Amino acid sequence: MSAPTLPNPAGLIDEAGFQALAEGLCGATPAGCERIGLSLEAEASDFLRFNRAALRQATAVVQAEATVSVVRGQRRAQASTTLSGDLDRDLALLRAERDALLADLDHVPEDPWLALPDQVAQSRRDDRGALPTAEAVIEQTTRHARGLDFVGFYAGGPVLRAQADSLGSRHWHRSESFLYSWCGVHHGDKAVKQELAGTRWQEADFAARVQQTRERLPLLARAPRPLQPGRYRALLSPAAMVEILGTLGWMGFGLKARRTGVSPLGRLAAGEQALDARIHLSEDFAAGIAPGFTAEGFTRPTRVPLIVAGRVPAEGGTLNAPRSAREYGLPPNGARAEEFPEALHLAPGELPEAEALQALGTGLYISNLWYLNYSDRQACRLTGMTRFASFWVEDGRLVAPLPVMRFDDEVPRLFGEGLIALTDRAELVPHNDTYGGRMLASITTPGALVEGFRLTL
């Protein structure tokens, strides 16, 4: 009896379809093979582009890519293929890929650091969210942003990850999220940039953000406030914090980087430095949108503490990919090979978000940062540029735009002695990379009020 086409109104492979592929491919192990693995990446996404608050491009992408792997001893080979949605056809294609890999396995060199899970595990997470239709996003944008030079990009929809192997492991993850990024342009390169992201769309939240854009645009017509290089009291928005934390994730928390001495947080890990005791940073898969397993089938803990009360914990504090874990004799904890965080979470503080400008008083409101890099990796010193509508603030009011300025500061100082407060709401910001497919990674962070933010030119 012929198997049916995968039943899914959205055109996306469903859980039953993946289980059928897994059983058909991994249910019996051919001779000359010790393990077969199957992983899936799929999405059904809406991509919308706007200019002058009008729709300029609308694209719907439905795609599913499966990766087959075969293992014998310390040899492993894999190949990826696009699925069509026809179960018989896809299973035949995957079996052909498996057989071709097996035929080539003798020519694959042995990998001394090959590490794969040795326990059978199962997991399931299905976060449906509450996303708008493309039509709703278009209608609400044209209505709320009418009259603005509004340039925006919306990406949203379900994203799937799944994994199975011939040992019997089965993992399924479905996450629905959106990211809407836009600029209200005043003139030239003067613009107010904002984002709205999450798993549940609320028109009221979108309308409020657009209204904030509208209210801040006239400030860009004022003469910029000239600033001398020096240290300033500053309020960093969640968007600015995402840039700082994202740069820290670049080799900051990886086991390999820590052990080879290239981690910018090496002095913090050695106990030579400490952050403010209110800093609690973790890889929190429960609070993010990343799956609780890797493509190889390693399960991830719900939470990996990275900094606790301003210090690296005595045990752990790193993201351990299987190969690094095997090399250094530690257990893996679900990190990918790059050992970059995928669900970084900074715990919020106690400063009410609505009162943050008043708490700043006089100083800088930093809405966005960009071009971040390390000016001194060993000292964990970052440099970058202010971006878009950052403002000079007096008595808790935005009074003038800032000229584009370069900052250069040490993270241990900025979030150590320099930390005044963290705001009381942590905002989830999904990764905005859509090249080849939407990423299931995010940073969740509050804003931060700091003293002595250092501008250099």
The 8 nearest C-alpha neighbors of each residue, nearest first, counted from 0:
[[1, 2, 3, 87, 86, 4, 88, 85],
 [0, 2, 3, 87, 86, 4, 85, 88],
 [3, 1, 87, 86, 0, 4, 85, 5],
 [4, 2, 5, 1, 86, 85, 6, 87],
 [3, 5, 85, 86, 6, 84, 2, 87],
 [4, 6, 84, 16, 7, 3, 85, 12],
 [7, 5, 4, 8, 13, 12, 3, 16],
 [6, 8, 10, 9, 11, 5, 13, 12],
 [7, 9, 10, 6, 11, 5, 12, 13],
 [10, 8, 11, 7, 43, 61, 12, 6],
 [11, 9, 7, 8, 61, 12, 43, 84],
 [10, 12, 9, 7, 13, 43, 61, 42],
 [13, 11, 16, 5, 84, 7, 10, 17],
 [14, 12, 16, 15, 11, 7, 17, 5],
 [13, 15, 17, 16, 18, 12, 171, 161],
 [16, 14, 18, 17, 13, 19, 5, 12],
 [15, 17, 19, 13, 14, 18, 5, 12],
 [16, 18, 20, 14, 19, 15, 21, 13],
 [19, 17, 21, 15, 20, 16, 22, 14],
 [18, 20, 16, 22, 17, 21, 23, 15],
 [19, 21, 17, 23, 18, 22, 90, 24],
 [22, 20, 18, 24, 19, 23, 25, 17],
 [23, 21, 26, 19, 25, 24, 20, 18],
 [22, 24, 20, 21, 26, 25, 19, 90],
 [23, 25, 21, 22, 26, 20, 94, 90],
 [26, 24, 165, 22, 21, 27, 35, 164],
 [25, 27, 22, 23, 24, 165, 28, 21],
 [28, 26, 25, 29, 165, 24, 23, 22],
 [27, 29, 32, 25, 30, 26, 165, 34],
 [30, 28, 32, 31, 27, 33, 98, 101],
 [31, 29, 32, 28, 33, 101, 27, 71],
 [30, 32, 29, 33, 71, 101, 28, 70],
 [31, 33, 71, 30, 34, 29, 70, 28],
 [34, 32, 71, 70, 31, 28, 35, 72],
 [33, 35, 70, 165, 69, 32, 36, 28],
 [36, 34, 69, 165, 164, 68, 25, 70],
 [37, 35, 164, 68, 67, 163, 69, 165],
 [36, 38, 67, 163, 162, 66, 164, 68],
 [39, 37, 162, 66, 161, 65, 294, 163],
 [38, 40, 65, 161, 160, 64, 162, 41],
 [41, 39, 160, 64, 159, 63, 65, 161],
 [42, 40, 63, 159, 62, 158, 64, 39],
 [41, 43, 158, 62, 157, 61, 159, 44],
 [42, 44, 61, 60, 157, 156, 11, 158],
 [45, 43, 156, 60, 155, 59, 42, 46],
 [44, 46, 59, 155, 154, 58, 156, 47],
 [45, 47, 154, 58, 153, 57, 59, 44],
 [48, 46, 57, 153, 152, 56, 58, 45],
 [49, 47, 152, 56, 55, 151, 54, 153],
 [50, 48, 54, 151, 55, 150, 53, 52],
 [49, 51, 150, 52, 53, 149, 55, 54],
 [52, 50, 148, 149, 53, 150, 147, 49],
 [53, 51, 149, 50, 141, 144, 49, 145],
 [54, 52, 49, 50, 51, 141, 55, 140],
 [53, 55, 49, 56, 48, 50, 137, 52],
 [56, 54, 49, 48, 53, 50, 57, 47],
 [57, 55, 48, 47, 54, 58, 49, 46],
 [58, 56, 47, 46, 48, 59, 55, 54],
 [57, 59, 46, 45, 47, 60, 56, 44],
 [58, 60, 45, 44, 46, 61, 57, 43],
 [61, 59, 44, 43, 62, 58, 45, 42],
 [62, 60, 43, 42, 11, 44, 10, 59],
 [61, 63, 41, 42, 60, 43, 64, 11],
 [64, 62, 41, 82, 40, 81, 42, 65],
 [63, 65, 81, 40, 80, 82, 39, 41],
 [64, 66, 39, 80, 79, 38, 81, 40],
 [65, 67, 79, 38, 78, 37, 39, 80],
 [68, 66, 37, 77, 78, 36, 79, 97],
 [69, 67, 77, 36, 76, 35, 37, 66],
 [68, 70, 35, 76, 75, 34, 36, 77],
 [71, 69, 75, 34, 33, 74, 32, 72],
 [70, 72, 33, 74, 32, 73, 75, 34],
 [71, 73, 74, 70, 33, 109, 75, 32],
 [74, 72, 109, 110, 71, 113, 75, 111],
 [75, 73, 109, 71, 72, 70, 110, 107],
 [74, 76, 70, 69, 71, 73, 77, 68],
 [77, 75, 68, 69, 100, 104, 70, 74],
 [78, 76, 68, 67, 69, 66, 100, 75],
 [77, 79, 67, 66, 68, 80, 96, 76],
 [80, 78, 66, 65, 67, 64, 77, 81],
 [79, 81, 65, 64, 82, 66, 78, 93],
 [80, 82, 64, 63, 65, 83, 79, 62],
 [83, 81, 63, 64, 84, 89, 80, 65],
 [82, 84, 85, 89, 81, 88, 63, 86],
 [83, 85, 5, 82, 86, 4, 12, 89],
 [86, 84, 4, 88, 83, 87, 89, 5],
 [85, 87, 89, 88, 4, 84, 90, 5],
 [88, 86, 90, 89, 85, 2, 91, 1],
 [87, 89, 91, 85, 86, 90, 92, 83],
 [88, 90, 92, 86, 91, 87, 82, 85],
 [91, 89, 93, 87, 92, 88, 20, 86],
 [90, 92, 94, 88, 89, 93, 95, 87],
 [93, 91, 89, 95, 90, 94, 88, 96],
 [94, 92, 96, 90, 95, 91, 97, 89],
 [95, 93, 97, 91, 96, 92, 90, 98],
 [94, 96, 92, 98, 93, 97, 99, 91],
 [97, 95, 93, 99, 94, 98, 100, 92],
 [96, 98, 94, 100, 95, 99, 93, 101],
 [97, 99, 101, 95, 100, 96, 94, 102],
 [100, 98, 102, 96, 101, 97, 95, 103],
 [101, 99, 103, 97, 102, 98, 104, 96],
 [102, 100, 98, 104, 103, 99, 97, 69],
 [101, 103, 99, 100, 104, 98, 105, 106],
 [104, 102, 100, 101, 106, 105, 99, 107],
 [103, 105, 101, 107, 106, 102, 100, 76],
 [106, 104, 107, 103, 102, 108, 101, 74],
 [105, 107, 104, 103, 108, 102, 74, 109],
 [106, 108, 104, 105, 74, 109, 103, 76],
 [109, 107, 106, 74, 110, 105, 73, 104],
 [110, 108, 74, 73, 111, 107, 75, 72],
 [109, 111, 73, 113, 112, 74, 108, 75],
 [112, 110, 113, 109, 73, 114, 74, 322],
 [113, 111, 322, 110, 114, 325, 326, 323],
 [114, 112, 110, 111, 73, 322, 115, 321],
 [115, 113, 321, 322, 112, 116, 325, 73],
 [114, 116, 117, 295, 113, 297, 321, 296],
 [117, 115, 118, 297, 296, 114, 295, 119],
 [116, 118, 115, 119, 166, 114, 297, 120],
 [119, 117, 116, 120, 168, 166, 297, 167],
 [118, 120, 168, 167, 166, 117, 121, 116],
 [121, 119, 168, 118, 169, 122, 298, 167],
 [120, 122, 169, 170, 168, 123, 119, 171],
 [123, 121, 170, 171, 169, 120, 124, 291],
 [122, 124, 171, 170, 172, 125, 121, 169],
 [125, 123, 172, 173, 171, 126, 122, 290],
 [124, 126, 173, 172, 127, 174, 123, 171],
 [127, 125, 174, 128, 173, 175, 124, 172],
 [126, 128, 175, 125, 174, 129, 173, 157],
 [129, 127, 198, 199, 175, 126, 130, 176],
 [130, 128, 199, 200, 198, 127, 131, 175],
 [129, 131, 200, 199, 128, 132, 198, 156],
 [132, 130, 135, 200, 133, 136, 129, 134],
 [131, 133, 135, 134, 136, 130, 45, 137],
 [132, 134, 136, 135, 137, 131, 45, 47],
 [133, 135, 137, 132, 136, 138, 131, 139],
 [136, 134, 138, 132, 137, 133, 131, 139],
 [137, 135, 133, 139, 134, 138, 140, 131],
 [136, 138, 134, 140, 135, 139, 141, 133],
 [139, 137, 135, 141, 140, 136, 134, 142],
 [140, 138, 142, 136, 141, 137, 143, 135],
 [141, 139, 137, 142, 143, 138, 144, 136],
 [140, 142, 52, 138, 145, 144, 139, 143],
 [141, 143, 139, 140, 145, 144, 138, 52],
 [142, 144, 140, 145, 139, 141, 206, 209],
 [145, 143, 140, 141, 147, 52, 142, 146],
 [144, 146, 142, 141, 147, 143, 52, 140],
 [145, 147, 144, 148, 52, 51, 149, 143],
 [148, 146, 149, 145, 144, 51, 183, 52],
 [149, 147, 51, 184, 183, 52, 150, 146],
 [148, 150, 51, 183, 52, 147, 50, 182],
 [151, 149, 50, 182, 49, 181, 51, 148],
 [152, 150, 181, 49, 180, 48, 182, 149],
 [151, 153, 48, 180, 47, 179, 181, 49],
 [152, 154, 179, 47, 46, 178, 180, 48],
 [155, 153, 46, 178, 45, 177, 179, 44],
 [156, 154, 177, 44, 45, 176, 178, 153],
 [155, 157, 44, 175, 43, 176, 45, 177],
 [156, 158, 175, 174, 43, 42, 173, 44],
 [157, 159, 42, 174, 173, 41, 175, 156],
 [160, 158, 173, 41, 172, 40, 42, 174],
 [159, 161, 40, 172, 39, 171, 173, 41],
 [160, 162, 171, 39, 170, 38, 172, 159],
 [163, 161, 38, 170, 37, 169, 294, 296],
 [162, 164, 169, 37, 168, 36, 21, 170],
 [165, 163, 36, 166, 35, 168, 167, 25],
 [164, 166, 25, 167, 35, 34, 26, 36],
 [167, 165, 164, 168, 119, 34, 118, 35],
 [166, 168, 165, 164, 119, 169, 163, 120],
 [169, 167, 120, 119, 163, 121, 164, 166],
 [168, 170, 163, 121, 162, 167, 120, 122],
 [171, 169, 122, 162, 121, 161, 123, 163],
 [170, 172, 161, 123, 160, 122, 124, 162],
 [173, 171, 124, 160, 159, 290, 125, 123],
 [174, 172, 159, 125, 158, 126, 124, 160],
 [175, 173, 126, 158, 157, 288, 127, 125],
 [174, 176, 157, 128, 156, 127, 198, 126],
 [175, 177, 198, 197, 155, 156, 174, 157],
 [178, 176, 155, 196, 154, 197, 198, 156],
 [177, 179, 196, 154, 153, 195, 155, 180],
 [178, 180, 153, 195, 194, 152, 196, 154],
 [181, 179, 194, 152, 151, 193, 178, 153],
 [182, 180, 151, 150, 193, 192, 152, 194],
 [183, 181, 192, 150, 191, 149, 184, 190],
 [182, 184, 149, 191, 190, 148, 212, 192],
 [185, 183, 190, 148, 186, 182, 189, 149],
 [184, 186, 190, 189, 216, 183, 219, 187],
 [187, 185, 189, 184, 188, 190, 220, 219],
 [186, 188, 189, 185, 184, 190, 219, 220],
 [187, 189, 186, 190, 184, 185, 387, 191],
 [190, 188, 186, 185, 187, 184, 387, 219],
 [191, 189, 184, 183, 185, 387, 182, 388],
 [190, 192, 388, 183, 182, 387, 212, 216],
 [193, 191, 182, 181, 190, 387, 183, 388],
 [194, 192, 181, 180, 182, 191, 195, 208],
 [195, 193, 180, 179, 181, 196, 192, 178],
 [194, 196, 179, 178, 180, 205, 193, 197],
 [197, 195, 178, 177, 428, 179, 194, 427],
 [196, 198, 176, 177, 199, 427, 178, 428],
 [197, 199, 176, 128, 175, 177, 129, 200],
 [200, 198, 129, 128, 197, 130, 201, 176],
 [199, 201, 130, 129, 131, 202, 198, 197],
 [202, 200, 203, 204, 199, 205, 131, 129],
 [201, 203, 205, 204, 206, 200, 139, 207],
 [202, 204, 206, 201, 205, 207, 208, 200],
 [205, 203, 207, 201, 202, 206, 208, 200],
 [204, 206, 202, 208, 207, 203, 209, 201],
 [205, 207, 203, 209, 204, 208, 202, 210],
 [208, 206, 210, 204, 205, 209, 203, 211],
 [207, 209, 211, 205, 210, 206, 204, 212],
 [208, 210, 212, 206, 211, 207, 205, 213],
 [211, 209, 213, 207, 212, 208, 206, 214],
 [212, 210, 208, 214, 209, 213, 207, 215],
 [213, 211, 209, 210, 215, 214, 191, 216],
 [212, 214, 210, 211, 216, 215, 209, 183],
 [215, 213, 211, 212, 216, 210, 217, 218],
 [216, 214, 212, 218, 213, 217, 211, 191],
 [215, 217, 218, 213, 219, 214, 185, 212],
 [218, 216, 219, 220, 215, 214, 221, 185],
 [219, 217, 220, 216, 215, 221, 399, 400],
 [218, 220, 217, 221, 216, 400, 189, 185],
 [221, 219, 218, 217, 222, 216, 185, 400],
 [222, 220, 219, 218, 399, 223, 400, 217],
 [221, 223, 224, 220, 399, 400, 219, 218],
 [224, 222, 400, 401, 402, 399, 225, 221],
 [223, 225, 401, 399, 400, 226, 222, 391],
 [226, 224, 223, 402, 227, 401, 222, 400],
 [227, 225, 224, 228, 401, 402, 229, 404],
 [226, 228, 229, 225, 456, 454, 455, 230],
 [229, 227, 455, 454, 456, 226, 230, 453],
 [230, 228, 454, 453, 227, 455, 231, 452],
 [229, 231, 453, 451, 452, 454, 232, 228],
 [232, 230, 451, 452, 233, 362, 450, 453],
 [231, 233, 450, 362, 451, 449, 452, 363],
 [234, 232, 363, 449, 362, 364, 448, 231],
 [233, 235, 448, 364, 447, 365, 363, 449],
 [236, 234, 365, 447, 446, 239, 448, 233],
 [235, 237, 446, 239, 366, 238, 365, 240],
 [238, 236, 446, 240, 445, 239, 444, 241],
 [239, 237, 241, 236, 240, 367, 366, 242],
 [240, 238, 367, 236, 368, 242, 241, 237],
 [239, 241, 237, 243, 242, 238, 244, 236],
 [242, 240, 238, 244, 239, 243, 245, 237],
 [243, 241, 245, 239, 240, 244, 246, 368],
 [244, 242, 240, 246, 245, 241, 247, 239],
 [245, 243, 247, 241, 246, 242, 240, 248],
 [244, 246, 248, 242, 247, 243, 241, 249],
 [245, 247, 248, 243, 249, 244, 242, 371],
 [248, 246, 244, 251, 249, 245, 243, 250],
 [249, 247, 251, 245, 246, 339, 250, 340],
 [248, 250, 246, 247, 251, 339, 245, 252],
 [251, 249, 253, 262, 256, 248, 252, 339],
 [252, 250, 262, 248, 247, 263, 249, 264],
 [251, 253, 317, 250, 318, 248, 254, 257],
 [254, 252, 338, 318, 256, 250, 317, 255],
 [253, 255, 257, 317, 319, 256, 318, 258],
 [256, 254, 258, 257, 253, 323, 259, 319],
 [257, 255, 262, 261, 259, 253, 254, 258],
 [256, 258, 262, 254, 260, 255, 259, 253],
 [257, 259, 255, 260, 256, 254, 261, 262],
 [260, 258, 256, 257, 261, 255, 262, 254],
 [261, 259, 257, 258, 262, 256, 265, 263],
 [260, 262, 256, 259, 257, 263, 377, 250],
 [261, 263, 251, 256, 257, 264, 265, 250],
 [262, 264, 379, 376, 377, 251, 265, 261],
 [265, 263, 267, 262, 266, 251, 268, 379],
 [266, 264, 268, 262, 267, 263, 269, 257],
 [267, 265, 269, 271, 268, 264, 272, 270],
 [266, 268, 272, 264, 270, 265, 269, 271],
 [267, 269, 265, 311, 266, 270, 264, 310],
 [270, 268, 266, 267, 271, 265, 272, 311],
 [269, 271, 267, 268, 272, 266, 273, 310],
 [272, 270, 266, 269, 267, 273, 268, 265],
 [271, 273, 267, 270, 266, 411, 274, 269],
 [274, 272, 310, 309, 267, 415, 411, 275],
 [275, 273, 415, 309, 411, 414, 276, 310],
 [274, 276, 415, 309, 277, 278, 414, 416],
 [275, 277, 308, 309, 278, 274, 310, 307],
 [276, 278, 275, 308, 279, 309, 348, 274],
 [279, 277, 309, 308, 276, 275, 280, 274],
 [280, 278, 307, 306, 308, 346, 345, 277],
 [279, 281, 345, 306, 305, 344, 278, 346],
 [282, 280, 304, 305, 344, 303, 283, 343],
 [281, 283, 343, 303, 342, 302, 344, 284],
 [284, 282, 302, 342, 285, 286, 281, 344],
 [283, 285, 287, 301, 286, 342, 302, 289],
 [284, 286, 283, 301, 287, 302, 288, 291],
 [285, 287, 284, 283, 288, 342, 344, 443],
 [288, 286, 284, 342, 285, 289, 441, 283],
 [287, 289, 439, 174, 440, 290, 441, 284],
 [290, 288, 439, 440, 287, 284, 342, 341],
 [291, 289, 292, 172, 288, 160, 284, 293],
 [290, 292, 299, 298, 284, 289, 293, 300],
 [293, 291, 298, 299, 297, 290, 296, 333],
 [292, 294, 296, 295, 297, 333, 298, 335],
 [293, 295, 296, 38, 162, 292, 297, 161],
 [296, 294, 293, 297, 115, 36, 162, 38],
 [297, 295, 293, 294, 292, 162, 298, 116],
 [296, 298, 293, 292, 116, 295, 333, 299],
 [299, 297, 292, 291, 333, 296, 293, 300],
 [298, 300, 333, 291, 292, 332, 301, 297],
 [301, 299, 302, 332, 303, 298, 333, 291],
 [300, 302, 284, 285, 283, 299, 303, 291],
 [301, 303, 283, 300, 282, 284, 304, 281],
 [302, 304, 282, 281, 305, 283, 300, 301],
 [305, 303, 281, 316, 306, 302, 282, 280],
 [304, 306, 316, 281, 280, 311, 317, 303],
 [307, 305, 311, 280, 310, 279, 309, 304],
 [306, 308, 279, 310, 309, 311, 312, 280],
 [309, 307, 276, 278, 279, 277, 310, 306],
 [308, 310, 274, 276, 278, 275, 307, 273],
 [311, 309, 306, 307, 273, 308, 312, 274],
 [310, 312, 306, 268, 316, 305, 307, 313],
 [313, 311, 314, 316, 310, 315, 307, 306],
 [314, 312, 311, 315, 316, 268, 310, 270],
 [315, 313, 312, 316, 311, 317, 304, 305],
 [316, 314, 317, 312, 313, 305, 304, 311],
 [315, 317, 305, 312, 311, 304, 314, 306],
 [318, 316, 252, 254, 253, 315, 319, 305],
 [317, 319, 253, 334, 338, 254, 252, 332],
 [320, 318, 331, 254, 334, 332, 324, 317],
 [319, 321, 334, 336, 323, 335, 322, 331],
 [322, 320, 324, 331, 323, 114, 325, 319],
 [321, 323, 325, 324, 112, 320, 114, 326],
 [324, 322, 326, 320, 325, 321, 255, 327],
 [323, 325, 329, 321, 331, 327, 322, 326],
 [324, 326, 328, 322, 323, 327, 321, 329],
 [325, 327, 323, 324, 328, 322, 112, 329],
 [328, 326, 324, 325, 329, 323, 258, 255],
 [327, 329, 325, 324, 326, 330, 323, 331],
 [328, 330, 324, 327, 325, 331, 319, 326],
 [329, 331, 324, 332, 328, 319, 325, 321],
 [332, 330, 319, 321, 324, 320, 333, 329],
 [333, 331, 319, 299, 334, 330, 318, 300],
 [332, 334, 299, 331, 297, 298, 293, 320],
 [335, 333, 320, 338, 319, 318, 332, 336],
 [334, 336, 338, 320, 337, 333, 293, 339],
 [335, 337, 320, 338, 334, 322, 321, 339],
 [336, 338, 339, 335, 320, 334, 253, 250],
 [339, 337, 253, 334, 335, 336, 318, 320],
 [338, 340, 337, 248, 249, 341, 253, 250],
 [341, 339, 343, 342, 248, 282, 338, 318],
 [340, 342, 440, 441, 343, 289, 339, 282],
 [343, 341, 287, 441, 282, 283, 284, 442],
 [344, 342, 282, 442, 340, 281, 341, 283],
 [345, 343, 443, 281, 280, 442, 283, 444],
 [346, 344, 280, 444, 279, 443, 347, 281],
 [345, 347, 279, 344, 280, 348, 425, 444],
 [348, 346, 423, 445, 425, 424, 422, 421],
 [347, 349, 421, 423, 422, 350, 420, 346],
 [348, 350, 423, 422, 351, 421, 347, 420],
 [349, 351, 422, 423, 421, 348, 352, 420],
 [352, 350, 423, 354, 353, 422, 349, 355],
 [351, 353, 355, 422, 354, 423, 350, 424],
 [354, 352, 351, 355, 356, 357, 350, 422],
 [355, 353, 357, 351, 352, 356, 358, 350],
 [354, 356, 358, 352, 357, 353, 359, 351],
 [357, 355, 395, 359, 358, 354, 360, 396],
 [356, 358, 395, 360, 354, 359, 355, 394],
 [357, 359, 355, 356, 360, 354, 395, 448],
 [360, 358, 356, 357, 361, 355, 395, 234],
 [359, 361, 395, 394, 357, 358, 393, 356],
 [362, 360, 393, 392, 394, 359, 395, 363],
 [361, 363, 232, 392, 233, 391, 231, 359],
 [364, 362, 233, 391, 392, 390, 365, 234],
 [363, 365, 234, 390, 389, 233, 366, 391],
 [366, 364, 389, 235, 367, 234, 363, 236],
 [365, 367, 389, 236, 239, 364, 388, 235],
 [368, 366, 239, 386, 365, 238, 385, 387],
 [367, 369, 385, 386, 239, 384, 242, 383],
 [368, 370, 371, 384, 383, 386, 385, 367],
 [371, 369, 383, 384, 372, 368, 382, 242],
 [372, 370, 383, 369, 382, 381, 246, 373],
 [373, 371, 382, 381, 374, 383, 370, 246],
 [372, 374, 381, 376, 375, 380, 382, 379],
 [373, 375, 381, 380, 382, 376, 372, 407],
 [376, 374, 380, 373, 378, 377, 379, 381],
 [375, 377, 379, 263, 373, 378, 380, 374],
 [376, 378, 263, 379, 375, 265, 262, 261],
 [377, 379, 380, 376, 375, 263, 409, 266],
 [380, 378, 263, 376, 377, 409, 410, 375],
 [379, 381, 409, 375, 408, 378, 374, 373],
 [382, 380, 373, 374, 408, 407, 372, 409],
 [381, 383, 407, 406, 371, 372, 374, 373],
 [384, 382, 371, 370, 406, 405, 369, 372],
 [385, 383, 405, 369, 368, 404, 406, 386],
 [384, 386, 368, 404, 403, 367, 405, 369],
 [385, 387, 367, 368, 384, 403, 369, 388],
 [388, 386, 190, 191, 389, 192, 189, 367],
 [389, 387, 191, 190, 390, 366, 400, 386],
 [388, 390, 365, 366, 364, 401, 400, 387],
 [391, 389, 400, 401, 364, 399, 363, 397],
 [390, 392, 363, 399, 362, 398, 400, 397],
 [393, 391, 397, 361, 362, 396, 398, 363],
 [392, 394, 361, 395, 396, 360, 398, 397],
 [395, 393, 360, 361, 396, 357, 392, 359],
 [394, 396, 357, 360, 356, 393, 392, 359],
 [397, 395, 392, 393, 394, 398, 356, 357],
 [396, 398, 392, 390, 391, 399, 393, 395],
 [397, 399, 392, 391, 396, 393, 390, 218],
 [400, 398, 391, 390, 223, 224, 221, 218],
 [401, 399, 390, 223, 219, 389, 391, 224],
 [402, 400, 390, 223, 224, 389, 391, 403],
 [401, 403, 223, 404, 400, 224, 225, 226],
 [402, 404, 385, 401, 386, 384, 405, 387],
 [405, 403, 385, 384, 456, 402, 406, 454],
 [406, 404, 384, 456, 383, 455, 454, 385],
 [405, 407, 454, 382, 455, 383, 453, 384],
 [408, 406, 382, 381, 453, 454, 455, 405],
 [409, 407, 380, 381, 453, 410, 406, 382],
 [408, 410, 380, 412, 411, 379, 413, 381],
 [409, 411, 413, 412, 414, 379, 380, 408],
 [412, 410, 415, 414, 409, 274, 413, 273],
 [411, 413, 415, 410, 409, 414, 416, 417],
 [412, 414, 417, 410, 415, 411, 409, 418],
 [415, 413, 418, 411, 412, 417, 274, 410],
 [414, 416, 274, 275, 412, 411, 417, 413],
 [415, 417, 412, 418, 414, 275, 413, 274],
 [418, 416, 413, 450, 449, 415, 414, 412],
 [419, 417, 449, 414, 415, 416, 420, 413],
 [418, 420, 449, 448, 417, 450, 421, 447],
 [421, 419, 448, 418, 447, 350, 422, 348],
 [422, 420, 348, 447, 446, 350, 347, 448],
 [423, 421, 350, 348, 446, 352, 445, 351],
 [422, 424, 349, 348, 347, 351, 350, 352],
 [425, 423, 445, 347, 422, 426, 352, 348],
 [424, 426, 445, 444, 347, 443, 427, 423],
 [425, 427, 443, 444, 445, 428, 424, 237],
 [428, 426, 443, 442, 197, 429, 425, 441],
 [427, 429, 442, 441, 196, 443, 426, 430],
 [430, 428, 441, 440, 431, 427, 442, 178],
 [429, 431, 441, 440, 432, 438, 428, 439],
 [430, 432, 429, 433, 178, 438, 437, 428],
 [433, 431, 430, 434, 437, 438, 436, 435],
 [432, 434, 437, 436, 435, 431, 438, 154],
 [435, 433, 436, 432, 437, 438, 431, 430],
 [434, 436, 433, 437, 432, 438, 62, 60],
 [437, 435, 433, 434, 438, 42, 432, 41],
 [438, 436, 433, 432, 439, 434, 435, 158],
 [437, 439, 440, 432, 430, 436, 433, 431],
 [440, 438, 289, 288, 437, 441, 430, 429],
 [441, 439, 341, 430, 289, 438, 342, 429],
 [440, 442, 429, 342, 430, 428, 341, 287],
 [443, 441, 343, 428, 342, 427, 344, 444],
 [442, 444, 427, 344, 426, 425, 428, 345],
 [445, 443, 425, 345, 426, 237, 344, 442],
 [446, 444, 425, 237, 347, 422, 424, 426],
 [445, 447, 237, 236, 422, 235, 421, 240],
 [446, 448, 421, 235, 234, 420, 422, 449],
 [449, 447, 234, 420, 419, 233, 421, 235],
 [450, 448, 418, 419, 417, 233, 232, 447],
 [451, 449, 232, 417, 452, 231, 233, 418],
 [450, 452, 230, 231, 232, 453, 417, 449],
 [453, 451, 231, 230, 450, 232, 233, 454],
 [452, 454, 230, 229, 406, 408, 407, 451],
 [455, 453, 406, 228, 229, 405, 456, 230],
 [454, 456, 228, 406, 405, 453, 407, 229],
 [455, 405, 228, 404, 454, 227, 406, 226]]
